[in-house]
Amino acid sequence: MSLDERKDSLKAKHEALEHKIENEENRPHPDDVQVHELKKKKLQIKDELANLGST
């Protein structure tokens, strides 16, 4: 997988997690633990993208 393909894959995962977070937060009784875990995964992807951008 090329660097650009890896970045595109990570961006797609980041966007998918954003949608999952929004969906969960818009529920009548959001699961705070799940929202926290999704945000944690999203931040890990953001960090990895930042690391790839600096190489």
mmCIF entry with sequence, helices, sheets and N, C-alpha, C, O atoms, coordinates in Angstrom:
data_MODEL
# 
_entry.id   MODEL 
# 
_entity.id                         1 
_entity.type                       polymer 
_entity.pdbx_number_of_molecules   1 
# 
_entity_poly.entity_id                      1 
_entity_poly.type                           'polypeptide(L)' 
_entity_poly.nstd_linkage                   no 
_entity_poly.nstd_monomer                   no 
_entity_poly.pdbx_seq_one_letter_code       MSLDERKDSLKAKHEALEHKIENEENRPHPDDVQVHELKKKKLQIKDELANLGST 
_entity_poly.pdbx_seq_one_letter_code_can   MSLDERKDSLKAKHEALEHKIENEENRPHPDDVQVHELKKKKLQIKDELANLGST 
_entity_poly.pdbx_strand_id                 A 
# 
loop_
_entity_poly_seq.entity_id 
_entity_poly_seq.num 
_entity_poly_seq.mon_id 
_entity_poly_seq.hetero 
1 1  MET n 
1 2  SER n 
1 3  LEU n 
1 4  ASP n 
1 5  GLU n 
1 6  ARG n 
1 7  LYS n 
1 8  ASP n 
1 9  SER n 
1 10 LEU n 
1 11 LYS n 
1 12 ALA n 
1 13 LYS n 
1 14 HIS n 
1 15 GLU n 
1 16 ALA n 
1 17 LEU n 
1 18 GLU n 
1 19 HIS n 
1 20 LYS n 
1 21 ILE n 
1 22 GLU n 
1 23 ASN n 
1 24 GLU n 
1 25 GLU n 
1 26 ASN n 
1 27 ARG n 
1 28 PRO n 
1 29 HIS n 
1 30 PRO n 
1 31 ASP n 
1 32 ASP n 
1 33 VAL n 
1 34 GLN n 
1 35 VAL n 
1 36 HIS n 
1 37 GLU n 
1 38 LEU n 
1 39 LYS n 
1 40 LYS n 
1 41 LYS n 
1 42 LYS n 
1 43 LEU n 
1 44 GLN n 
1 45 ILE n 
1 46 LYS n 
1 47 ASP n 
1 48 GLU n 
1 49 LEU n 
1 50 ALA n 
1 51 ASN n 
1 52 LEU n 
1 53 GLY n 
1 54 SER n 
1 55 THR n 
# 
_struct_asym.id          A 
_struct_asym.entity_id   1 
# 
loop_
_struct_conf.conf_type_id 
_struct_conf.id 
_struct_conf.pdbx_PDB_helix_id 
_struct_conf.beg_label_comp_id 
_struct_conf.beg_label_asym_id 
_struct_conf.beg_label_seq_id 
_struct_conf.pdbx_beg_PDB_ins_code 
_struct_conf.end_label_comp_id 
_struct_conf.end_label_asym_id 
_struct_conf.end_label_seq_id 
_struct_conf.pdbx_end_PDB_ins_code 
_struct_conf.beg_auth_comp_id 
_struct_conf.beg_auth_asym_id 
_struct_conf.beg_auth_seq_id 
_struct_conf.end_auth_comp_id 
_struct_conf.end_auth_asym_id 
_struct_conf.end_auth_seq_id 
_struct_conf.pdbx_PDB_helix_class 
_struct_conf.details 
_struct_conf.pdbx_PDB_helix_length 
HELX_P HELX_P1 AA1 LEU A 3  ? GLU A 25 ? LEU A 3  GLU A 25 1 ? 23 
HELX_P HELX_P2 AA2 ASP A 32 ? GLY A 53 ? ASP A 32 GLY A 53 1 ? 22 
# 
_struct_conf_type.id          HELX_P 
_struct_conf_type.criteria    ? 
_struct_conf_type.reference   ? 
# 
loop_
_atom_site.group_PDB 
_atom_site.id 
_atom_site.type_symbol 
_atom_site.label_atom_id 
_atom_site.label_alt_id 
_atom_site.label_comp_id 
_atom_site.label_asym_id 
_atom_site.label_entity_id 
_atom_site.label_seq_id 
_atom_site.pdbx_PDB_ins_code 
_atom_site.Cartn_x 
_atom_site.Cartn_y 
_atom_site.Cartn_z 
_atom_site.occupancy 
_atom_site.B_iso_or_equiv 
_atom_site.pdbx_formal_charge 
_atom_site.auth_seq_id 
_atom_site.auth_comp_id 
_atom_site.auth_asym_id 
_atom_site.auth_atom_id 
_atom_site.pdbx_PDB_model_num 
ATOM 1   N N  . MET A 1 1  ? 0.856   -1.175 0.000  1.00 0.00 ? 1  MET A N  1 
ATOM 2   C CA . MET A 1 1  ? 0.000   0.000  0.000  1.00 0.00 ? 1  MET A CA 1 
ATOM 3   C C  . MET A 1 1  ? 0.898   1.233  0.000  1.00 0.00 ? 1  MET A C  1 
ATOM 4   O O  . MET A 1 1  ? 1.834   1.340  0.792  1.00 0.00 ? 1  MET A O  1 
ATOM 5   N N  . SER A 1 2  ? 0.593   2.156  -0.904 1.00 0.00 ? 2  SER A N  1 
ATOM 6   C CA . SER A 1 2  ? 1.383   3.378  -0.975 1.00 0.00 ? 2  SER A CA 1 
ATOM 7   C C  . SER A 1 2  ? 1.013   4.330  0.165  1.00 0.00 ? 2  SER A C  1 
ATOM 8   O O  . SER A 1 2  ? -0.001  4.150  0.840  1.00 0.00 ? 2  SER A O  1 
ATOM 9   N N  . LEU A 1 3  ? 1.840   5.326  0.358  1.00 0.00 ? 3  LEU A N  1 
ATOM 10  C CA . LEU A 1 3  ? 1.607   6.299  1.424  1.00 0.00 ? 3  LEU A CA 1 
ATOM 11  C C  . LEU A 1 3  ? 0.279   7.024  1.211  1.00 0.00 ? 3  LEU A C  1 
ATOM 12  O O  . LEU A 1 3  ? -0.480  7.230  2.158  1.00 0.00 ? 3  LEU A O  1 
ATOM 13  N N  . ASP A 1 4  ? 0.004   7.410  -0.035 1.00 0.00 ? 4  ASP A N  1 
ATOM 14  C CA . ASP A 1 4  ? -1.260  8.100  -0.317 1.00 0.00 ? 4  ASP A CA 1 
ATOM 15  C C  . ASP A 1 4  ? -2.463  7.200  -0.075 1.00 0.00 ? 4  ASP A C  1 
ATOM 16  O O  . ASP A 1 4  ? -3.489  7.650  0.436  1.00 0.00 ? 4  ASP A O  1 
ATOM 17  N N  . GLU A 1 5  ? -2.337  5.941  -0.438 1.00 0.00 ? 5  GLU A N  1 
ATOM 18  C CA . GLU A 1 5  ? -3.433  4.998  -0.190 1.00 0.00 ? 5  GLU A CA 1 
ATOM 19  C C  . GLU A 1 5  ? -3.656  4.814  1.306  1.00 0.00 ? 5  GLU A C  1 
ATOM 20  O O  . GLU A 1 5  ? -4.797  4.720  1.758  1.00 0.00 ? 5  GLU A O  1 
ATOM 21  N N  . ARG A 1 6  ? -2.578  4.764  2.072  1.00 0.00 ? 6  ARG A N  1 
ATOM 22  C CA . ARG A 1 6  ? -2.687  4.621  3.528  1.00 0.00 ? 6  ARG A CA 1 
ATOM 23  C C  . ARG A 1 6  ? -3.376  5.840  4.124  1.00 0.00 ? 6  ARG A C  1 
ATOM 24  O O  . ARG A 1 6  ? -4.244  5.709  4.987  1.00 0.00 ? 6  ARG A O  1 
ATOM 25  N N  . LYS A 1 7  ? -2.985  7.037  3.657  1.00 0.00 ? 7  LYS A N  1 
ATOM 26  C CA . LYS A 1 7  ? -3.608  8.265  4.153  1.00 0.00 ? 7  LYS A CA 1 
ATOM 27  C C  . LYS A 1 7  ? -5.097  8.291  3.811  1.00 0.00 ? 7  LYS A C  1 
ATOM 28  O O  . LYS A 1 7  ? -5.924  8.654  4.646  1.00 0.00 ? 7  LYS A O  1 
ATOM 29  N N  . ASP A 1 8  ? -5.431  7.905  2.583  1.00 0.00 ? 8  ASP A N  1 
ATOM 30  C CA . ASP A 1 8  ? -6.836  7.892  2.170  1.00 0.00 ? 8  ASP A CA 1 
ATOM 31  C C  . ASP A 1 8  ? -7.649  6.910  3.012  1.00 0.00 ? 8  ASP A C  1 
ATOM 32  O O  . ASP A 1 8  ? -8.784  7.200  3.389  1.00 0.00 ? 8  ASP A O  1 
ATOM 33  N N  . SER A 1 9  ? -7.064  5.751  3.305  1.00 0.00 ? 9  SER A N  1 
ATOM 34  C CA . SER A 1 9  ? -7.732  4.749  4.126  1.00 0.00 ? 9  SER A CA 1 
ATOM 35  C C  . SER A 1 9  ? -7.973  5.285  5.533  1.00 0.00 ? 9  SER A C  1 
ATOM 36  O O  . SER A 1 9  ? -9.059  5.117  6.088  1.00 0.00 ? 9  SER A O  1 
ATOM 37  N N  . LEU A 1 10 ? -6.968  5.927  6.104  1.00 0.00 ? 10 LEU A N  1 
ATOM 38  C CA . LEU A 1 10 ? -7.104  6.488  7.450  1.00 0.00 ? 10 LEU A CA 1 
ATOM 39  C C  . LEU A 1 10 ? -8.136  7.610  7.481  1.00 0.00 ? 10 LEU A C  1 
ATOM 40  O O  . LEU A 1 10 ? -8.907  7.719  8.434  1.00 0.00 ? 10 LEU A O  1 
ATOM 41  N N  . LYS A 1 11 ? -8.155  8.437  6.448  1.00 0.00 ? 11 LYS A N  1 
ATOM 42  C CA . LYS A 1 11 ? -9.137  9.527  6.383  1.00 0.00 ? 11 LYS A CA 1 
ATOM 43  C C  . LYS A 1 11 ? -10.551 8.974  6.311  1.00 0.00 ? 11 LYS A C  1 
ATOM 44  O O  . LYS A 1 11 ? -11.468 9.521  6.924  1.00 0.00 ? 11 LYS A O  1 
ATOM 45  N N  . ALA A 1 12 ? -10.730 7.893  5.565  1.00 0.00 ? 12 ALA A N  1 
ATOM 46  C CA . ALA A 1 12 ? -12.049 7.265  5.458  1.00 0.00 ? 12 ALA A CA 1 
ATOM 47  C C  . ALA A 1 12 ? -12.480 6.691  6.814  1.00 0.00 ? 12 ALA A C  1 
ATOM 48  O O  . ALA A 1 12 ? -13.638 6.827  7.209  1.00 0.00 ? 12 ALA A O  1 
ATOM 49  N N  . LYS A 1 13 ? -11.549 6.052  7.518  1.00 0.00 ? 13 LYS A N  1 
ATOM 50  C CA . LYS A 1 13 ? -11.870 5.509  8.842  1.00 0.00 ? 13 LYS A CA 1 
ATOM 51  C C  . LYS A 1 13 ? -12.195 6.641  9.812  1.00 0.00 ? 13 LYS A C  1 
ATOM 52  O O  . LYS A 1 13 ? -13.116 6.526  10.620 1.00 0.00 ? 13 LYS A O  1 
ATOM 53  N N  . HIS A 1 14 ? -11.443 7.727  9.731  1.00 0.00 ? 14 HIS A N  1 
ATOM 54  C CA . HIS A 1 14 ? -11.661 8.897  10.598 1.00 0.00 ? 14 HIS A CA 1 
ATOM 55  C C  . HIS A 1 14 ? -13.070 9.450  10.371 1.00 0.00 ? 14 HIS A C  1 
ATOM 56  O O  . HIS A 1 14 ? -13.786 9.752  11.326 1.00 0.00 ? 14 HIS A O  1 
ATOM 57  N N  . GLU A 1 15 ? -13.458 9.578  9.110  1.00 0.00 ? 15 GLU A N  1 
ATOM 58  C CA . GLU A 1 15 ? -14.786 10.095 8.775  1.00 0.00 ? 15 GLU A CA 1 
ATOM 59  C C  . GLU A 1 15 ? -15.891 9.145  9.246  1.00 0.00 ? 15 GLU A C  1 
ATOM 60  O O  . GLU A 1 15 ? -16.923 9.589  9.749  1.00 0.00 ? 15 GLU A O  1 
ATOM 61  N N  . ALA A 1 16 ? -15.672 7.848  9.082  1.00 0.00 ? 16 ALA A N  1 
ATOM 62  C CA . ALA A 1 16 ? -16.661 6.868  9.525  1.00 0.00 ? 16 ALA A CA 1 
ATOM 63  C C  . ALA A 1 16 ? -16.844 6.935  11.041 1.00 0.00 ? 16 ALA A C  1 
ATOM 64  O O  . ALA A 1 16 ? -17.966 6.845  11.540 1.00 0.00 ? 16 ALA A O  1 
ATOM 65  N N  . LEU A 1 17 ? -15.743 7.093  11.768 1.00 0.00 ? 17 LEU A N  1 
ATOM 66  C CA . LEU A 1 17 ? -15.841 7.218  13.223 1.00 0.00 ? 17 LEU A CA 1 
ATOM 67  C C  . LEU A 1 17 ? -16.580 8.490  13.610 1.00 0.00 ? 17 LEU A C  1 
ATOM 68  O O  . LEU A 1 17 ? -17.348 8.489  14.571 1.00 0.00 ? 17 LEU A O  1 
ATOM 69  N N  . GLU A 1 18 ? -16.358 9.566  12.879 1.00 0.00 ? 18 GLU A N  1 
ATOM 70  C CA . GLU A 1 18 ? -17.062 10.820 13.151 1.00 0.00 ? 18 GLU A CA 1 
ATOM 71  C C  . GLU A 1 18 ? -18.572 10.622 13.022 1.00 0.00 ? 18 GLU A C  1 
ATOM 72  O O  . GLU A 1 18 ? -19.341 11.118 13.845 1.00 0.00 ? 18 GLU A O  1 
ATOM 73  N N  . HIS A 1 19 ? -18.988 9.898  11.989 1.00 0.00 ? 19 HIS A N  1 
ATOM 74  C CA . HIS A 1 19 ? -20.417 9.635  11.793 1.00 0.00 ? 19 HIS A CA 1 
ATOM 75  C C  . HIS A 1 19 ? -20.980 8.758  12.917 1.00 0.00 ? 19 HIS A C  1 
ATOM 76  O O  . HIS A 1 19 ? -22.092 8.986  13.394 1.00 0.00 ? 19 HIS A O  1 
ATOM 77  N N  . LYS A 1 20 ? -20.207 7.761  13.330 1.00 0.00 ? 20 LYS A N  1 
ATOM 78  C CA . LYS A 1 20 ? -20.656 6.898  14.429 1.00 0.00 ? 20 LYS A CA 1 
ATOM 79  C C  . LYS A 1 20 ? -20.812 7.704  15.714 1.00 0.00 ? 20 LYS A C  1 
ATOM 80  O O  . LYS A 1 20 ? -21.768 7.510  16.464 1.00 0.00 ? 20 LYS A O  1 
ATOM 81  N N  . ILE A 1 21 ? -19.866 8.610  15.962 1.00 0.00 ? 21 ILE A N  1 
ATOM 82  C CA . ILE A 1 21 ? -19.937 9.458  17.161 1.00 0.00 ? 21 ILE A CA 1 
ATOM 83  C C  . ILE A 1 21 ? -21.178 10.343 17.103 1.00 0.00 ? 21 ILE A C  1 
ATOM 84  O O  . ILE A 1 21 ? -21.914 10.451 18.083 1.00 0.00 ? 21 ILE A O  1 
ATOM 85  N N  . GLU A 1 22 ? -21.408 10.972 15.959 1.00 0.00 ? 22 GLU A N  1 
ATOM 86  C CA . GLU A 1 22 ? -22.583 11.838 15.806 1.00 0.00 ? 22 GLU A CA 1 
ATOM 87  C C  . GLU A 1 22 ? -23.867 11.054 16.015 1.00 0.00 ? 22 GLU A C  1 
ATOM 88  O O  . GLU A 1 22 ? -24.778 11.518 16.700 1.00 0.00 ? 22 GLU A O  1 
ATOM 89  N N  . ASN A 1 23 ? -23.943 9.862  15.424 1.00 0.00 ? 23 ASN A N  1 
ATOM 90  C CA . ASN A 1 23 ? -25.147 9.038  15.565 1.00 0.00 ? 23 ASN A CA 1 
ATOM 91  C C  . ASN A 1 23 ? -25.389 8.668  17.024 1.00 0.00 ? 23 ASN A C  1 
ATOM 92  O O  . ASN A 1 23 ? -26.520 8.729  17.508 1.00 0.00 ? 23 ASN A O  1 
ATOM 93  N N  . GLU A 1 24 ? -24.333 8.290  17.714 1.00 0.00 ? 24 GLU A N  1 
ATOM 94  C CA . GLU A 1 24 ? -24.477 7.895  19.116 1.00 0.00 ? 24 GLU A CA 1 
ATOM 95  C C  . GLU A 1 24 ? -24.871 9.094  19.979 1.00 0.00 ? 24 GLU A C  1 
ATOM 96  O O  . GLU A 1 24 ? -25.728 8.967  20.854 1.00 0.00 ? 24 GLU A O  1 
ATOM 97  N N  . GLU A 1 25 ? -24.265 10.243 19.745 1.00 0.00 ? 25 GLU A N  1 
ATOM 98  C CA . GLU A 1 25 ? -24.563 11.431 20.543 1.00 0.00 ? 25 GLU A CA 1 
ATOM 99  C C  . GLU A 1 25 ? -25.978 11.954 20.303 1.00 0.00 ? 25 GLU A C  1 
ATOM 100 O O  . GLU A 1 25 ? -26.544 12.625 21.166 1.00 0.00 ? 25 GLU A O  1 
ATOM 101 N N  . ASN A 1 26 ? -26.549 11.654 19.145 1.00 0.00 ? 26 ASN A N  1 
ATOM 102 C CA . ASN A 1 26 ? -27.899 12.117 18.819 1.00 0.00 ? 26 ASN A CA 1 
ATOM 103 C C  . ASN A 1 26 ? -28.991 11.168 19.309 1.00 0.00 ? 26 ASN A C  1 
ATOM 104 O O  . ASN A 1 26 ? -30.176 11.479 19.190 1.00 0.00 ? 26 ASN A O  1 
ATOM 105 N N  . ARG A 1 27 ? -28.612 10.033 19.849 1.00 0.00 ? 27 ARG A N  1 
ATOM 106 C CA . ARG A 1 27 ? -29.591 9.104  20.407 1.00 0.00 ? 27 ARG A CA 1 
ATOM 107 C C  . ARG A 1 27 ? -30.171 9.705  21.683 1.00 0.00 ? 27 ARG A C  1 
ATOM 108 O O  . ARG A 1 27 ? -29.532 10.543 22.320 1.00 0.00 ? 27 ARG A O  1 
ATOM 109 N N  . PRO A 1 28 ? -31.373 9.284  22.056 1.00 0.00 ? 28 PRO A N  1 
ATOM 110 C CA . PRO A 1 28 ? -31.987 9.806  23.293 1.00 0.00 ? 28 PRO A CA 1 
ATOM 111 C C  . PRO A 1 28 ? -31.126 9.574  24.532 1.00 0.00 ? 28 PRO A C  1 
ATOM 112 O O  . PRO A 1 28 ? -31.047 10.443 25.401 1.00 0.00 ? 28 PRO A O  1 
ATOM 113 N N  . HIS A 1 29 ? -30.489 8.424  24.621 1.00 0.00 ? 29 HIS A N  1 
ATOM 114 C CA . HIS A 1 29 ? -29.633 8.104  25.770 1.00 0.00 ? 29 HIS A CA 1 
ATOM 115 C C  . HIS A 1 29 ? -28.303 7.567  25.248 1.00 0.00 ? 29 HIS A C  1 
ATOM 116 O O  . HIS A 1 29 ? -28.098 6.354  25.199 1.00 0.00 ? 29 HIS A O  1 
ATOM 117 N N  . PRO A 1 30 ? -27.393 8.472  24.855 1.00 0.00 ? 30 PRO A N  1 
ATOM 118 C CA . PRO A 1 30 ? -26.124 8.018  24.296 1.00 0.00 ? 30 PRO A CA 1 
ATOM 119 C C  . PRO A 1 30 ? -25.300 7.203  25.296 1.00 0.00 ? 30 PRO A C  1 
ATOM 120 O O  . PRO A 1 30 ? -25.339 7.442  26.503 1.00 0.00 ? 30 PRO A O  1 
ATOM 121 N N  . ASP A 1 31 ? -24.573 6.262  24.772 1.00 0.00 ? 31 ASP A N  1 
ATOM 122 C CA . ASP A 1 31 ? -23.674 5.433  25.589 1.00 0.00 ? 31 ASP A CA 1 
ATOM 123 C C  . ASP A 1 31 ? -22.347 6.179  25.700 1.00 0.00 ? 31 ASP A C  1 
ATOM 124 O O  . ASP A 1 31 ? -21.551 6.198  24.761 1.00 0.00 ? 31 ASP A O  1 
ATOM 125 N N  . ASP A 1 32 ? -22.122 6.792  26.859 1.00 0.00 ? 32 ASP A N  1 
ATOM 126 C CA . ASP A 1 32 ? -20.926 7.619  27.050 1.00 0.00 ? 32 ASP A CA 1 
ATOM 127 C C  . ASP A 1 32 ? -19.632 6.825  26.906 1.00 0.00 ? 32 ASP A C  1 
ATOM 128 O O  . ASP A 1 32 ? -18.628 7.346  26.421 1.00 0.00 ? 32 ASP A O  1 
ATOM 129 N N  . VAL A 1 33 ? -19.661 5.577  27.325 1.00 0.00 ? 33 VAL A N  1 
ATOM 130 C CA . VAL A 1 33 ? -18.457 4.745  27.212 1.00 0.00 ? 33 VAL A CA 1 
ATOM 131 C C  . VAL A 1 33 ? -18.133 4.498  25.739 1.00 0.00 ? 33 VAL A C  1 
ATOM 132 O O  . VAL A 1 33 ? -16.976 4.580  25.327 1.00 0.00 ? 33 VAL A O  1 
ATOM 133 N N  . GLN A 1 34 ? -19.156 4.198  24.960 1.00 0.00 ? 34 GLN A N  1 
ATOM 134 C CA . GLN A 1 34 ? -18.937 3.954  23.531 1.00 0.00 ? 34 GLN A CA 1 
ATOM 135 C C  . GLN A 1 34 ? -18.453 5.230  22.844 1.00 0.00 ? 34 GLN A C  1 
ATOM 136 O O  . GLN A 1 34 ? -17.542 5.175  22.018 1.00 0.00 ? 34 GLN A O  1 
ATOM 137 N N  . VAL A 1 35 ? -19.046 6.366  23.169 1.00 0.00 ? 35 VAL A N  1 
ATOM 138 C CA . VAL A 1 35 ? -18.626 7.639  22.581 1.00 0.00 ? 35 VAL A CA 1 
ATOM 139 C C  . VAL A 1 35 ? -17.157 7.898  22.925 1.00 0.00 ? 35 VAL A C  1 
ATOM 140 O O  . VAL A 1 35 ? -16.383 8.321  22.067 1.00 0.00 ? 35 VAL A O  1 
ATOM 141 N N  . HIS A 1 36 ? -16.778 7.648  24.166 1.00 0.00 ? 36 HIS A N  1 
ATOM 142 C CA . HIS A 1 36 ? -15.391 7.850  24.587 1.00 0.00 ? 36 HIS A CA 1 
ATOM 143 C C  . HIS A 1 36 ? -14.439 6.962  23.789 1.00 0.00 ? 36 HIS A C  1 
ATOM 144 O O  . HIS A 1 36 ? -13.392 7.420  23.333 1.00 0.00 ? 36 HIS A O  1 
ATOM 145 N N  . GLU A 1 37 ? -14.805 5.690  23.620 1.00 0.00 ? 37 GLU A N  1 
ATOM 146 C CA . GLU A 1 37 ? -13.958 4.750  22.870 1.00 0.00 ? 37 GLU A CA 1 
ATOM 147 C C  . GLU A 1 37 ? -13.837 5.171  21.407 1.00 0.00 ? 37 GLU A C  1 
ATOM 148 O O  . GLU A 1 37 ? -12.752 5.104  20.829 1.00 0.00 ? 37 GLU A O  1 
ATOM 149 N N  . LEU A 1 38 ? -14.944 5.604  20.807 1.00 0.00 ? 38 LEU A N  1 
ATOM 150 C CA . LEU A 1 38 ? -14.916 6.044  19.414 1.00 0.00 ? 38 LEU A CA 1 
ATOM 151 C C  . LEU A 1 38 ? -14.028 7.276  19.256 1.00 0.00 ? 38 LEU A C  1 
ATOM 152 O O  . LEU A 1 38 ? -13.263 7.380  18.298 1.00 0.00 ? 38 LEU A O  1 
ATOM 153 N N  . LYS A 1 39 ? -14.136 8.199  20.197 1.00 0.00 ? 39 LYS A N  1 
ATOM 154 C CA . LYS A 1 39 ? -13.309 9.408  20.137 1.00 0.00 ? 39 LYS A CA 1 
ATOM 155 C C  . LYS A 1 39 ? -11.828 9.063  20.317 1.00 0.00 ? 39 LYS A C  1 
ATOM 156 O O  . LYS A 1 39 ? -10.961 9.680  19.699 1.00 0.00 ? 39 LYS A O  1 
ATOM 157 N N  . LYS A 1 40 ? -11.552 8.090  21.153 1.00 0.00 ? 40 LYS A N  1 
ATOM 158 C CA . LYS A 1 40 ? -10.176 7.656  21.375 1.00 0.00 ? 40 LYS A CA 1 
ATOM 159 C C  . LYS A 1 40 ? -9.595  7.067  20.084 1.00 0.00 ? 40 LYS A C  1 
ATOM 160 O O  . LYS A 1 40 ? -8.462  7.374  19.713 1.00 0.00 ? 40 LYS A O  1 
ATOM 161 N N  . LYS A 1 41 ? -10.373 6.221  19.403 1.00 0.00 ? 41 LYS A N  1 
ATOM 162 C CA . LYS A 1 41 ? -9.933  5.634  18.131 1.00 0.00 ? 41 LYS A CA 1 
ATOM 163 C C  . LYS A 1 41 ? -9.726  6.721  17.086 1.00 0.00 ? 41 LYS A C  1 
ATOM 164 O O  . LYS A 1 41 ? -8.764  6.688  16.319 1.00 0.00 ? 41 LYS A O  1 
ATOM 165 N N  . LYS A 1 42 ? -10.642 7.684  17.066 1.00 0.00 ? 42 LYS A N  1 
ATOM 166 C CA . LYS A 1 42 ? -10.551 8.779  16.101 1.00 0.00 ? 42 LYS A CA 1 
ATOM 167 C C  . LYS A 1 42 ? -9.268  9.586  16.328 1.00 0.00 ? 42 LYS A C  1 
ATOM 168 O O  . LYS A 1 42 ? -8.594  9.964  15.370 1.00 0.00 ? 42 LYS A O  1 
ATOM 169 N N  . LEU A 1 43 ? -8.937  9.846  17.582 1.00 0.00 ? 43 LEU A N  1 
ATOM 170 C CA . LEU A 1 43 ? -7.723  10.583 17.907 1.00 0.00 ? 43 LEU A CA 1 
ATOM 171 C C  . LEU A 1 43 ? -6.474  9.795  17.513 1.00 0.00 ? 43 LEU A C  1 
ATOM 172 O O  . LEU A 1 43 ? -5.501  10.384 17.041 1.00 0.00 ? 43 LEU A O  1 
ATOM 173 N N  . GLN A 1 44 ? -6.487  8.476  17.698 1.00 0.00 ? 44 GLN A N  1 
ATOM 174 C CA . GLN A 1 44 ? -5.354  7.647  17.298 1.00 0.00 ? 44 GLN A CA 1 
ATOM 175 C C  . GLN A 1 44 ? -5.129  7.740  15.788 1.00 0.00 ? 44 GLN A C  1 
ATOM 176 O O  . GLN A 1 44 ? -3.991  7.815  15.326 1.00 0.00 ? 44 GLN A O  1 
ATOM 177 N N  . ILE A 1 45 ? -6.217  7.735  15.032 1.00 0.00 ? 45 ILE A N  1 
ATOM 178 C CA . ILE A 1 45 ? -6.106  7.848  13.578 1.00 0.00 ? 45 ILE A CA 1 
ATOM 179 C C  . ILE A 1 45 ? -5.579  9.225  13.203 1.00 0.00 ? 45 ILE A C  1 
ATOM 180 O O  . ILE A 1 45 ? -4.729  9.348  12.321 1.00 0.00 ? 45 ILE A O  1 
ATOM 181 N N  . LYS A 1 46 ? -6.078  10.257 13.867 1.00 0.00 ? 46 LYS A N  1 
ATOM 182 C CA . LYS A 1 46 ? -5.606  11.616 13.598 1.00 0.00 ? 46 LYS A CA 1 
ATOM 183 C C  . LYS A 1 46 ? -4.107  11.735 13.872 1.00 0.00 ? 46 LYS A C  1 
ATOM 184 O O  . LYS A 1 46 ? -3.379  12.361 13.100 1.00 0.00 ? 46 LYS A O  1 
ATOM 185 N N  . ASP A 1 47 ? -3.651  11.141 14.960 1.00 0.00 ? 47 ASP A N  1 
ATOM 186 C CA . ASP A 1 47 ? -2.220  11.151 15.297 1.00 0.00 ? 47 ASP A CA 1 
ATOM 187 C C  . ASP A 1 47 ? -1.405  10.420 14.240 1.00 0.00 ? 47 ASP A C  1 
ATOM 188 O O  . ASP A 1 47 ? -0.336  10.881 13.842 1.00 0.00 ? 47 ASP A O  1 
ATOM 189 N N  . GLU A 1 48 ? -1.913  9.280  13.787 1.00 0.00 ? 48 GLU A N  1 
ATOM 190 C CA . GLU A 1 48 ? -1.194  8.515  12.759 1.00 0.00 ? 48 GLU A CA 1 
ATOM 191 C C  . GLU A 1 48 ? -1.125  9.313  11.456 1.00 0.00 ? 48 GLU A C  1 
ATOM 192 O O  . GLU A 1 48 ? -0.090  9.321  10.789 1.00 0.00 ? 48 GLU A O  1 
ATOM 193 N N  . LEU A 1 49 ? -2.217  9.982  11.093 1.00 0.00 ? 49 LEU A N  1 
ATOM 194 C CA . LEU A 1 49 ? -2.196  10.825 9.900  1.00 0.00 ? 49 LEU A CA 1 
ATOM 195 C C  . LEU A 1 49 ? -1.178  11.955 10.041 1.00 0.00 ? 49 LEU A C  1 
ATOM 196 O O  . LEU A 1 49 ? -0.475  12.285 9.086  1.00 0.00 ? 49 LEU A O  1 
ATOM 197 N N  . ALA A 1 50 ? -1.101  12.544 11.227 1.00 0.00 ? 50 ALA A N  1 
ATOM 198 C CA . ALA A 1 50 ? -0.137  13.612 11.452 1.00 0.00 ? 50 ALA A CA 1 
ATOM 199 C C  . ALA A 1 50 ? 1.290   13.093 11.319 1.00 0.00 ? 50 ALA A C  1 
ATOM 200 O O  . ALA A 1 50 ? 2.156   13.764 10.757 1.00 0.00 ? 50 ALA A O  1 
ATOM 201 N N  . ASN A 1 51 ? 1.526   11.892 11.841 1.00 0.00 ? 51 ASN A N  1 
ATOM 202 C CA . ASN A 1 51 ? 2.855   11.293 11.730 1.00 0.00 ? 51 ASN A CA 1 
ATOM 203 C C  . ASN A 1 51 ? 3.205   10.988 10.275 1.00 0.00 ? 51 ASN A C  1 
ATOM 204 O O  . ASN A 1 51 ? 4.349   11.174 9.861  1.00 0.00 ? 51 ASN A O  1 
ATOM 205 N N  . LEU A 1 52 ? 2.238   10.526 9.507  1.00 0.00 ? 52 LEU A N  1 
ATOM 206 C CA . LEU A 1 52 ? 2.487   10.225 8.099  1.00 0.00 ? 52 LEU A CA 1 
ATOM 207 C C  . LEU A 1 52 ? 2.747   11.505 7.313  1.00 0.00 ? 52 LEU A C  1 
ATOM 208 O O  . LEU A 1 52 ? 3.534   11.517 6.366  1.00 0.00 ? 52 LEU A O  1 
ATOM 209 N N  . GLY A 1 53 ? 2.077   12.578 7.718  1.00 0.00 ? 53 GLY A N  1 
ATOM 210 C CA . GLY A 1 53 ? 2.256   13.857 7.022  1.00 0.00 ? 53 GLY A CA 1 
ATOM 211 C C  . GLY A 1 53 ? 3.613   14.469 7.260  1.00 0.00 ? 53 GLY A C  1 
ATOM 212 O O  . GLY A 1 53 ? 4.091   15.253 6.441  1.00 0.00 ? 53 GLY A O  1 
ATOM 213 N N  . SER A 1 54 ? 4.243   14.125 8.365  1.00 0.00 ? 54 SER A N  1 
ATOM 214 C CA . SER A 1 54 ? 5.545   14.711 8.694  1.00 0.00 ? 54 SER A CA 1 
ATOM 215 C C  . SER A 1 54 ? 6.713   13.899 8.142  1.00 0.00 ? 54 SER A C  1 
ATOM 216 O O  . SER A 1 54 ? 7.872   14.276 8.317  1.00 0.00 ? 54 SER A O  1 
ATOM 217 N N  . THR A 1 55 ? 6.405   12.777 7.472  1.00 0.00 ? 55 THR A N  1 
ATOM 218 C CA . THR A 1 55 ? 7.486   11.960 6.915  1.00 0.00 ? 55 THR A CA 1 
ATOM 219 C C  . THR A 1 55 ? 7.778   12.311 5.498  1.00 0.00 ? 55 THR A C  1 
ATOM 220 O O  . THR A 1 55 ? 8.662   11.715 4.883  1.00 0.00 ? 55 THR A O  1 
# 
